[in-house]
Amino acid sequence: MIVGLILAAGKSERMGRPKTLLPFGEDIILGAVYKLLKSSSLDAVRVVLGHRAGEIRKKVGLPDEEVVLNPDYEQGMLSSVKAALRAVRDLKPCGVMLYPVDHPNISPRVIEALIAGYKSSVEAIVMPVFKGRRGHPVLFGSELFGELLAAPLDIGARHVVRANPDKILEIEVEEPGVVQDIDTPEDYRRLQT
């Protein structure tokens, strides 16, 4: 079982308002990302919320069983990863796809390529690469869950990637969306053009 974990708990301080609720196409960012993962071949999806969780949950209409609340969201994205890993432990996933919500411009083709790469490989980390740059989302095998749970909060999942260079499968993609995150109003404007 591979579980998609949408990391959407942050305060969006540089944006000035919740990124999750920004319009994206005919939806909002979190709605678009959620629908993308729900329509994929992932076995389950969980959405990690923190800041303004009630408002965001209501706006997207998320089922209770798919929401993970991270009370420690101010400690950074890795705190959301840790909360999600603990929440899905009973599902016994063989892998999780970490999907930061601020990367909405990704097609189903990328998601399926990462899943296929993980299933056909012995590597524990599968990530997309666009023109030599590593991007998101990243799929981690269960053998690295302990390392993710133990990683320093200030470094995040990058710590696990750096510690395991021999366990990485890079999937070349033609989509710049894997390296385009939305942190500021200017980033968002660029995404709209």
C-alpha positions as CSV (number, residue, x, y, z in Angstrom):
1,M,0.0,0.0,0.0
2,I,1.2,3.5,-1.0
3,V,-0.3,6.4,0.8
4,G,-0.3,10.0,-0.5
5,L,0.3,12.6,2.2
6,I,-0.6,16.1,1.3
7,L,1.3,18.5,3.5
8,A,-1.0,21.5,4.0
9,A,-0.6,22.6,7.7
10,G,1.6,25.7,7.4
11,K,0.7,29.3,8.0
12,S,1.7,30.6,4.5
13,E,3.3,33.6,6.2
14,R,5.2,34.8,3.1
15,M,2.0,34.5,1.0
16,G,0.0,36.5,3.6
17,R,-3.0,34.2,3.3
18,P,-3.5,30.4,3.2
19,K,-2.0,29.0,0.0
20,T,-4.4,26.1,0.2
21,L,-7.4,28.3,-0.5
22,L,-6.0,30.3,-3.4
23,P,-7.8,29.8,-6.7
24,F,-6.2,27.3,-9.1
25,G,-7.9,26.6,-12.4
26,E,-11.5,25.9,-11.6
27,D,-10.7,24.9,-8.0
28,I,-8.6,26.0,-5.1
29,I,-5.0,24.7,-4.6
30,L,-5.8,22.1,-2.0
31,G,-8.9,20.9,-3.8
32,A,-6.9,20.5,-7.0
33,V,-4.1,18.6,-5.3
34,Y,-6.5,16.4,-3.4
35,K,-8.5,15.5,-6.5
36,L,-5.2,14.7,-8.4
37,L,-4.1,12.3,-5.7
38,K,-7.5,10.7,-5.2
39,S,-7.8,10.0,-8.9
40,S,-4.3,8.4,-9.0
41,S,-3.4,4.8,-8.3
42,L,-2.3,5.6,-4.7
43,D,-4.1,3.3,-2.3
44,A,-5.0,6.0,0.2
45,V,-4.7,9.8,0.7
46,R,-4.3,11.8,3.9
47,V,-4.3,15.6,4.2
48,V,-2.3,17.1,7.0
49,L,-3.8,20.3,8.3
50,G,-2.8,22.7,11.1
51,H,-3.2,26.5,10.7
52,R,-6.9,27.4,10.2
53,A,-7.6,23.6,9.9
54,G,-11.4,23.9,10.4
55,E,-11.9,26.6,7.8
56,I,-9.7,24.7,5.2
57,R,-11.3,21.4,5.9
58,K,-14.8,22.8,5.4
59,K,-13.9,24.7,2.2
60,V,-12.5,21.5,0.6
61,G,-15.0,19.1,2.1
62,L,-12.5,16.6,3.3
63,P,-13.7,13.4,4.9
64,D,-12.7,13.1,8.6
65,E,-10.9,9.8,8.1
66,E,-8.6,11.5,5.5
67,V,-7.6,14.4,7.7
68,V,-4.5,14.4,10.0
69,L,-4.3,17.3,12.4
70,N,-0.8,18.5,13.2
71,P,-0.9,20.6,16.4
72,D,2.9,21.3,16.0
73,Y,2.6,22.8,12.5
74,E,4.6,25.8,13.5
75,Q,7.7,23.6,13.9
76,G,7.8,23.2,10.1
77,M,6.9,20.7,7.3
78,L,8.7,17.8,8.9
79,S,6.4,18.0,11.9
80,S,3.5,17.3,9.4
81,V,5.4,14.4,7.9
82,K,5.9,12.9,11.4
83,A,2.2,13.4,12.3
84,A,1.1,11.8,9.1
85,L,3.5,8.8,9.5
86,R,2.1,8.1,12.9
87,A,-1.5,8.5,11.7
88,V,-1.1,5.9,8.9
89,R,0.9,3.4,10.8
90,D,-2.1,1.1,11.1
91,L,-2.4,1.0,7.3
92,K,1.0,-0.6,7.2
93,P,2.1,1.3,4.0
94,C,5.1,0.1,2.0
95,G,5.6,3.7,1.0
96,V,4.3,7.2,1.3
97,M,4.3,10.0,-1.3
98,L,5.1,13.4,0.4
99,Y,3.2,16.1,-1.6
100,P,3.7,19.7,-0.4
101,V,0.5,21.5,-1.2
102,D,2.4,24.4,-2.7
103,H,3.3,22.4,-5.8
104,P,-0.2,22.3,-7.5
105,N,1.0,22.4,-11.2
106,I,1.7,18.7,-11.5
107,S,0.0,16.3,-13.9
108,P,-1.3,12.8,-13.2
109,R,1.5,11.5,-15.5
110,V,4.1,12.5,-12.9
111,I,2.3,10.9,-10.0
112,E,1.9,7.6,-11.9
113,A,5.6,7.7,-13.1
114,L,6.7,8.0,-9.5
115,I,4.5,5.2,-8.3
116,A,5.6,2.9,-11.2
117,G,9.2,3.8,-10.6
118,Y,8.8,2.8,-6.9
119,K,7.0,-0.4,-7.7
120,S,9.6,-1.5,-10.3
121,S,12.7,-0.5,-8.4
122,V,14.6,-1.5,-5.2
123,E,15.3,2.1,-4.4
124,A,13.7,3.6,-1.2
125,I,13.4,7.2,-2.5
126,V,11.8,8.1,-5.8
127,M,11.7,11.7,-6.9
128,P,11.0,13.7,-10.1
129,V,13.8,15.6,-11.8
130,F,13.3,18.5,-14.2
131,K,16.3,19.7,-16.2
132,G,18.7,18.5,-13.5
133,R,16.7,19.9,-10.6
134,R,15.1,17.5,-8.0
135,G,11.5,18.3,-7.2
136,H,8.3,17.2,-5.5
137,P,6.5,15.0,-4.7
138,V,8.9,12.5,-3.3
139,L,8.1,8.8,-2.5
140,F,9.7,7.2,0.5
141,G,9.7,3.5,1.2
142,S,8.8,2.2,4.6
143,E,12.4,1.2,5.4
144,L,13.1,5.0,5.8
145,F,10.1,5.8,8.0
146,G,12.3,5.5,11.1
147,E,14.8,8.0,9.7
148,L,12.0,10.4,8.7
149,L,10.6,10.2,12.3
150,A,14.1,10.8,13.7
151,A,15.2,13.6,11.3
152,P,16.0,17.1,12.7
153,L,13.0,19.4,12.4
154,D,15.1,22.2,11.0
155,I,16.5,20.2,8.1
156,G,13.4,18.1,7.3
157,A,13.1,15.2,4.9
158,R,16.1,16.5,3.0
159,H,18.2,15.1,5.8
160,V,17.0,11.6,4.9
161,V,17.6,12.1,1.2
162,R,21.1,13.4,1.8
163,A,21.8,10.4,4.2
164,N,20.8,7.9,1.5
165,P,22.3,8.9,-1.8
166,D,22.6,5.3,-2.9
167,K,18.9,4.6,-2.4
168,I,17.5,7.3,-4.8
169,L,15.7,6.7,-8.1
170,E,15.4,9.9,-10.1
171,I,12.6,10.1,-12.6
172,E,13.2,12.6,-15.4
173,V,10.0,14.6,-16.2
174,E,9.1,17.3,-18.6
175,E,7.1,19.3,-16.2
176,P,8.5,22.4,-14.5
177,G,5.7,22.2,-11.9
178,V,7.8,19.7,-9.9
179,V,10.2,22.5,-9.0
180,Q,7.8,25.4,-8.9
181,D,6.6,26.0,-5.3
182,I,4.3,28.9,-4.4
183,D,5.6,30.7,-1.4
184,T,5.0,34.4,-2.3
185,P,2.3,36.4,-4.1
186,E,4.9,36.8,-6.9
187,D,5.3,33.0,-7.2
188,Y,1.5,32.7,-7.4
189,R,1.3,35.3,-10.1
190,R,3.9,33.5,-12.1
191,L,2.0,30.2,-11.8
192,Q,-1.1,32.0,-13.2
193,T,0.7,33.1,-16.4
